[in-house]
Structure formats: structure tokens, C-alpha cells
Amino acid sequence: MLILVDIGLAALIGRVIYRKFWGQATKKSGASSAVAVNSSPK
């Protein structure tokens, strides 16, 4: 149970950090990188 909580917290913190850095990257490079990410094949 404690491991699941730990993973959940790590995922939440990771997501916040990822958004923070990804948001900075998209602001610097413009919309082109966001389009490239969204149009990648599934």
C-alpha cells in the first residue's frame, strides 16, 4: 500500500516538473514543437 502511494506521489511530482519544463520549452521554441508532439503517430 505504501509503495502505491509512493508511486502516485512520484508520478504527480514528475508530471508537475515535466509540465514546468515542457511549458518553458514551448514558450521558447514557439508552437512548432507542440504541433510535432501532437502529430506523432500512435
mmCIF file of the N, C-alpha and C atoms, coordinates in Angstrom:
data_MODEL
# 
_entry.id   MODEL 
# 
loop_
_atom_site.group_PDB 
_atom_site.id 
_atom_site.type_symbol 
_atom_site.label_atom_id 
_atom_site.label_alt_id 
_atom_site.label_comp_id 
_atom_site.label_asym_id 
_atom_site.label_entity_id 
_atom_site.label_seq_id 
_atom_site.pdbx_PDB_ins_code 
_atom_site.Cartn_x 
_atom_site.Cartn_y 
_atom_site.Cartn_z 
_atom_site.occupancy 
_atom_site.B_iso_or_equiv 
_atom_site.pdbx_formal_charge 
_atom_site.auth_seq_id 
_atom_site.auth_comp_id 
_atom_site.auth_asym_id 
_atom_site.auth_atom_id 
_atom_site.pdbx_PDB_model_num 
ATOM 1   N N  . MET A 1 1  ? 0.836  -1.207 0.000   1.00 0.00 ? 1  MET A N  1 
ATOM 2   C CA . MET A 1 1  ? 0.000  0.000  0.000   1.00 0.00 ? 1  MET A CA 1 
ATOM 3   C C  . MET A 1 1  ? 0.870  1.257  0.000   1.00 0.00 ? 1  MET A C  1 
ATOM 4   N N  . LEU A 1 2  ? 1.886  1.268  0.850   1.00 0.00 ? 2  LEU A N  1 
ATOM 5   C CA . LEU A 1 2  ? 2.792  2.410  0.937   1.00 0.00 ? 2  LEU A CA 1 
ATOM 6   C C  . LEU A 1 2  ? 3.536  2.620  -0.372  1.00 0.00 ? 2  LEU A C  1 
ATOM 7   N N  . ILE A 1 3  ? 3.873  1.523  -1.040  1.00 0.00 ? 3  ILE A N  1 
ATOM 8   C CA . ILE A 1 3  ? 4.574  1.611  -2.331  1.00 0.00 ? 3  ILE A CA 1 
ATOM 9   C C  . ILE A 1 3  ? 3.678  2.285  -3.369  1.00 0.00 ? 3  ILE A C  1 
ATOM 10  N N  . LEU A 1 4  ? 2.406  1.925  -3.385  1.00 0.00 ? 4  LEU A N  1 
ATOM 11  C CA . LEU A 1 4  ? 1.466  2.544  -4.325  1.00 0.00 ? 4  LEU A CA 1 
ATOM 12  C C  . LEU A 1 4  ? 1.339  4.046  -4.089  1.00 0.00 ? 4  LEU A C  1 
ATOM 13  N N  . VAL A 1 5  ? 1.274  4.448  -2.844  1.00 0.00 ? 5  VAL A N  1 
ATOM 14  C CA . VAL A 1 5  ? 1.202  5.872  -2.502  1.00 0.00 ? 5  VAL A CA 1 
ATOM 15  C C  . VAL A 1 5  ? 2.468  6.579  -2.964  1.00 0.00 ? 5  VAL A C  1 
ATOM 16  N N  . ASP A 1 6  ? 3.614  5.924  -2.750  1.00 0.00 ? 6  ASP A N  1 
ATOM 17  C CA . ASP A 1 6  ? 4.905  6.478  -3.152  1.00 0.00 ? 6  ASP A CA 1 
ATOM 18  C C  . ASP A 1 6  ? 4.966  6.672  -4.670  1.00 0.00 ? 6  ASP A C  1 
ATOM 19  N N  . ILE A 1 7  ? 4.519  5.678  -5.416  1.00 0.00 ? 7  ILE A N  1 
ATOM 20  C CA . ILE A 1 7  ? 4.492  5.766  -6.880  1.00 0.00 ? 7  ILE A CA 1 
ATOM 21  C C  . ILE A 1 7  ? 3.552  6.887  -7.324  1.00 0.00 ? 7  ILE A C  1 
ATOM 22  N N  . GLY A 1 8  ? 2.410  6.980  -6.677  1.00 0.00 ? 8  GLY A N  1 
ATOM 23  C CA . GLY A 1 8  ? 1.446  8.031  -7.007  1.00 0.00 ? 8  GLY A CA 1 
ATOM 24  C C  . GLY A 1 8  ? 2.018  9.418  -6.781  1.00 0.00 ? 8  GLY A C  1 
ATOM 25  N N  . LEU A 1 9  ? 2.694  9.609  -5.663  1.00 0.00 ? 9  LEU A N  1 
ATOM 26  C CA . LEU A 1 9  ? 3.323  10.901 -5.383  1.00 0.00 ? 9  LEU A CA 1 
ATOM 27  C C  . LEU A 1 9  ? 4.430  11.196 -6.381  1.00 0.00 ? 9  LEU A C  1 
ATOM 28  N N  . ALA A 1 10 ? 5.245  10.202 -6.694  1.00 0.00 ? 10 ALA A N  1 
ATOM 29  C CA . ALA A 1 10 ? 6.326  10.385 -7.661  1.00 0.00 ? 10 ALA A CA 1 
ATOM 30  C C  . ALA A 1 10 ? 5.769  10.763 -9.031  1.00 0.00 ? 10 ALA A C  1 
ATOM 31  N N  . ALA A 1 11 ? 4.681  10.122 -9.433  1.00 0.00 ? 11 ALA A N  1 
ATOM 32  C CA . ALA A 1 11 ? 4.049  10.429 -10.719 1.00 0.00 ? 11 ALA A CA 1 
ATOM 33  C C  . ALA A 1 11 ? 3.498  11.853 -10.728 1.00 0.00 ? 11 ALA A C  1 
ATOM 34  N N  . LEU A 1 12 ? 2.880  12.252 -9.640  1.00 0.00 ? 12 LEU A N  1 
ATOM 35  C CA . LEU A 1 12 ? 2.312  13.589 -9.532  1.00 0.00 ? 12 LEU A CA 1 
ATOM 36  C C  . LEU A 1 12 ? 3.398  14.658 -9.589  1.00 0.00 ? 12 LEU A C  1 
ATOM 37  N N  . ILE A 1 13 ? 4.457  14.465 -8.810  1.00 0.00 ? 13 ILE A N  1 
ATOM 38  C CA . ILE A 1 13 ? 5.580  15.410 -8.797  1.00 0.00 ? 13 ILE A CA 1 
ATOM 39  C C  . ILE A 1 13 ? 6.257  15.440 -10.160 1.00 0.00 ? 13 ILE A C  1 
ATOM 40  N N  . GLY A 1 14 ? 6.458  14.263 -10.748 1.00 0.00 ? 14 GLY A N  1 
ATOM 41  C CA . GLY A 1 14 ? 7.068  14.177 -12.073 1.00 0.00 ? 14 GLY A CA 1 
ATOM 42  C C  . GLY A 1 14 ? 6.260  14.911 -13.120 1.00 0.00 ? 14 GLY A C  1 
ATOM 43  N N  . ARG A 1 15 ? 4.948  14.789 -13.043 1.00 0.00 ? 15 ARG A N  1 
ATOM 44  C CA . ARG A 1 15 ? 4.064  15.453 -14.004 1.00 0.00 ? 15 ARG A CA 1 
ATOM 45  C C  . ARG A 1 15 ? 4.162  16.969 -13.875 1.00 0.00 ? 15 ARG A C  1 
ATOM 46  N N  . VAL A 1 16 ? 4.215  17.458 -12.634 1.00 0.00 ? 16 VAL A N  1 
ATOM 47  C CA . VAL A 1 16 ? 4.338  18.902 -12.391 1.00 0.00 ? 16 VAL A CA 1 
ATOM 48  C C  . VAL A 1 16 ? 5.662  19.421 -12.947 1.00 0.00 ? 16 VAL A C  1 
ATOM 49  N N  . ILE A 1 17 ? 6.758  18.698 -12.662 1.00 0.00 ? 17 ILE A N  1 
ATOM 50  C CA . ILE A 1 17 ? 8.084  19.099 -13.156 1.00 0.00 ? 17 ILE A CA 1 
ATOM 51  C C  . ILE A 1 17 ? 8.106  19.045 -14.685 1.00 0.00 ? 17 ILE A C  1 
ATOM 52  N N  . TYR A 1 18 ? 7.539  17.964 -15.240 1.00 0.00 ? 18 TYR A N  1 
ATOM 53  C CA . TYR A 1 18 ? 7.509  17.809 -16.700 1.00 0.00 ? 18 TYR A CA 1 
ATOM 54  C C  . TYR A 1 18 ? 6.761  18.964 -17.355 1.00 0.00 ? 18 TYR A C  1 
ATOM 55  N N  . ARG A 1 19 ? 5.587  19.310 -16.818 1.00 0.00 ? 19 ARG A N  1 
ATOM 56  C CA . ARG A 1 19 ? 4.800  20.417 -17.372 1.00 0.00 ? 19 ARG A CA 1 
ATOM 57  C C  . ARG A 1 19 ? 5.556  21.735 -17.277 1.00 0.00 ? 19 ARG A C  1 
ATOM 58  N N  . LYS A 1 20 ? 6.255  21.929 -16.153 1.00 0.00 ? 20 LYS A N  1 
ATOM 59  C CA . LYS A 1 20 ? 7.004  23.159 -15.936 1.00 0.00 ? 20 LYS A CA 1 
ATOM 60  C C  . LYS A 1 20 ? 8.093  23.316 -17.000 1.00 0.00 ? 20 LYS A C  1 
ATOM 61  N N  . PHE A 1 21 ? 8.875  22.260 -17.194 1.00 0.00 ? 21 PHE A N  1 
ATOM 62  C CA . PHE A 1 21 ? 9.964  22.326 -18.174 1.00 0.00 ? 21 PHE A CA 1 
ATOM 63  C C  . PHE A 1 21 ? 9.427  22.336 -19.602 1.00 0.00 ? 21 PHE A C  1 
ATOM 64  N N  . TRP A 1 22 ? 8.400  21.523 -19.884 1.00 0.00 ? 22 TRP A N  1 
ATOM 65  C CA . TRP A 1 22 ? 7.824  21.452 -21.228 1.00 0.00 ? 22 TRP A CA 1 
ATOM 66  C C  . TRP A 1 22 ? 7.173  22.777 -21.593 1.00 0.00 ? 22 TRP A C  1 
ATOM 67  N N  . GLY A 1 23 ? 6.539  23.416 -20.602 1.00 0.00 ? 23 GLY A N  1 
ATOM 68  C CA . GLY A 1 23 ? 5.932  24.718 -20.820 1.00 0.00 ? 23 GLY A CA 1 
ATOM 69  C C  . GLY A 1 23 ? 6.978  25.776 -21.166 1.00 0.00 ? 23 GLY A C  1 
ATOM 70  N N  . GLN A 1 24 ? 8.117  25.740 -20.474 1.00 0.00 ? 24 GLN A N  1 
ATOM 71  C CA . GLN A 1 24 ? 9.212  26.668 -20.779 1.00 0.00 ? 24 GLN A CA 1 
ATOM 72  C C  . GLN A 1 24 ? 9.758  26.412 -22.172 1.00 0.00 ? 24 GLN A C  1 
ATOM 73  N N  . ALA A 1 25 ? 9.912  25.147 -22.536 1.00 0.00 ? 25 ALA A N  1 
ATOM 74  C CA . ALA A 1 25 ? 10.454 24.785 -23.853 1.00 0.00 ? 25 ALA A CA 1 
ATOM 75  C C  . ALA A 1 25 ? 9.531  25.265 -24.967 1.00 0.00 ? 25 ALA A C  1 
ATOM 76  N N  . THR A 1 26 ? 8.227  25.102 -24.805 1.00 0.00 ? 26 THR A N  1 
ATOM 77  C CA . THR A 1 26 ? 7.282  25.520 -25.841 1.00 0.00 ? 26 THR A CA 1 
ATOM 78  C C  . THR A 1 26 ? 7.216  27.038 -25.946 1.00 0.00 ? 26 THR A C  1 
ATOM 79  N N  . LYS A 1 27 ? 7.386  27.729 -24.830 1.00 0.00 ? 27 LYS A N  1 
ATOM 80  C CA . LYS A 1 27 ? 7.402  29.191 -24.877 1.00 0.00 ? 27 LYS A CA 1 
ATOM 81  C C  . LYS A 1 27 ? 8.622  29.692 -25.656 1.00 0.00 ? 27 LYS A C  1 
ATOM 82  N N  . LYS A 1 28 ? 9.765  29.040 -25.451 1.00 0.00 ? 28 LYS A N  1 
ATOM 83  C CA . LYS A 1 28 ? 10.989 29.455 -26.141 1.00 0.00 ? 28 LYS A CA 1 
ATOM 84  C C  . LYS A 1 28 ? 10.947 29.141 -27.633 1.00 0.00 ? 28 LYS A C  1 
ATOM 85  N N  . SER A 1 29 ? 10.528 27.931 -27.973 1.00 0.00 ? 29 SER A N  1 
ATOM 86  C CA . SER A 1 29 ? 10.600 27.489 -29.370 1.00 0.00 ? 29 SER A CA 1 
ATOM 87  C C  . SER A 1 29 ? 9.334  27.795 -30.171 1.00 0.00 ? 29 SER A C  1 
ATOM 88  N N  . GLY A 1 30 ? 8.260  28.201 -29.515 1.00 0.00 ? 30 GLY A N  1 
ATOM 89  C CA . GLY A 1 30 ? 7.022  28.513 -30.212 1.00 0.00 ? 30 GLY A CA 1 
ATOM 90  C C  . GLY A 1 30 ? 6.132  27.295 -30.358 1.00 0.00 ? 30 GLY A C  1 
ATOM 91  N N  . ALA A 1 31 ? 5.141  27.389 -31.262 1.00 0.00 ? 31 ALA A N  1 
ATOM 92  C CA . ALA A 1 31 ? 4.119  26.358 -31.387 1.00 0.00 ? 31 ALA A CA 1 
ATOM 93  C C  . ALA A 1 31 ? 4.583  25.157 -32.204 1.00 0.00 ? 31 ALA A C  1 
ATOM 94  N N  . SER A 1 32 ? 5.701  25.273 -32.913 1.00 0.00 ? 32 SER A N  1 
ATOM 95  C CA . SER A 1 32 ? 6.131  24.195 -33.805 1.00 0.00 ? 32 SER A CA 1 
ATOM 96  C C  . SER A 1 32 ? 6.389  22.892 -33.046 1.00 0.00 ? 32 SER A C  1 
ATOM 97  N N  . SER A 1 33 ? 7.017  22.966 -31.869 1.00 0.00 ? 33 SER A N  1 
ATOM 98  C CA . SER A 1 33 ? 7.301  21.756 -31.103 1.00 0.00 ? 33 SER A CA 1 
ATOM 99  C C  . SER A 1 33 ? 6.019  21.115 -30.577 1.00 0.00 ? 33 SER A C  1 
ATOM 100 N N  . ALA A 1 34 ? 5.044  21.928 -30.192 1.00 0.00 ? 34 ALA A N  1 
ATOM 101 C CA . ALA A 1 34 ? 3.772  21.410 -29.701 1.00 0.00 ? 34 ALA A CA 1 
ATOM 102 C C  . ALA A 1 34 ? 3.043  20.667 -30.821 1.00 0.00 ? 34 ALA A C  1 
ATOM 103 N N  . VAL A 1 35 ? 3.090  21.208 -32.028 1.00 0.00 ? 35 VAL A N  1 
ATOM 104 C CA . VAL A 1 35 ? 2.456  20.564 -33.178 1.00 0.00 ? 35 VAL A CA 1 
ATOM 105 C C  . VAL A 1 35 ? 3.151  19.237 -33.470 1.00 0.00 ? 35 VAL A C  1 
ATOM 106 N N  . ALA A 1 36 ? 4.465  19.214 -33.409 1.00 0.00 ? 36 ALA A N  1 
ATOM 107 C CA . ALA A 1 36 ? 5.227  17.996 -33.669 1.00 0.00 ? 36 ALA A CA 1 
ATOM 108 C C  . ALA A 1 36 ? 4.867  16.900 -32.647 1.00 0.00 ? 36 ALA A C  1 
ATOM 109 N N  . VAL A 1 37 ? 4.730  17.294 -31.388 1.00 0.00 ? 37 VAL A N  1 
ATOM 110 C CA . VAL A 1 37 ? 4.375  16.322 -30.342 1.00 0.00 ? 37 VAL A CA 1 
ATOM 111 C C  . VAL A 1 37 ? 2.975  15.788 -30.563 1.00 0.00 ? 37 VAL A C  1 
ATOM 112 N N  . ASN A 1 38 ? 2.029  16.658 -30.902 1.00 0.00 ? 38 ASN A N  1 
ATOM 113 C CA . ASN A 1 38 ? 0.644  16.252 -31.065 1.00 0.00 ? 38 ASN A CA 1 
ATOM 114 C C  . ASN A 1 38 ? 0.413  15.408 -32.313 1.00 0.00 ? 38 ASN A C  1 
ATOM 115 N N  . SER A 1 39 ? 1.235  15.611 -33.356 1.00 0.00 ? 39 SER A N  1 
ATOM 116 C CA . SER A 1 39 ? 1.022  14.897 -34.613 1.00 0.00 ? 39 SER A CA 1 
ATOM 117 C C  . SER A 1 39 ? 1.817  13.596 -34.716 1.00 0.00 ? 39 SER A C  1 
ATOM 118 N N  . SER A 1 40 ? 2.533  13.229 -33.616 1.00 0.00 ? 40 SER A N  1 
ATOM 119 C CA . SER A 1 40 ? 3.302  11.987 -33.655 1.00 0.00 ? 40 SER A CA 1 
ATOM 120 C C  . SER A 1 40 ? 2.373  10.775 -33.785 1.00 0.00 ? 40 SER A C  1 
ATOM 121 N N  . PRO A 1 41 ? 2.781  9.751  -34.533 1.00 0.00 ? 41 PRO A N  1 
ATOM 122 C CA . PRO A 1 41 ? 1.918  8.576  -34.747 1.00 0.00 ? 41 PRO A CA 1 
ATOM 123 C C  . PRO A 1 41 ? 1.694  7.803  -33.463 1.00 0.00 ? 41 PRO A C  1 
ATOM 124 N N  . LYS A 1 42 ? 0.528  7.207  -33.323 1.00 0.00 ? 42 LYS A N  1 
ATOM 125 C CA . LYS A 1 42 ? 0.205  6.462  -32.109 1.00 0.00 ? 42 LYS A CA 1 
ATOM 126 C C  . LYS A 1 42 ? 0.575  4.994  -32.243 1.00 0.00 ? 42 LYS A C  1 
# 
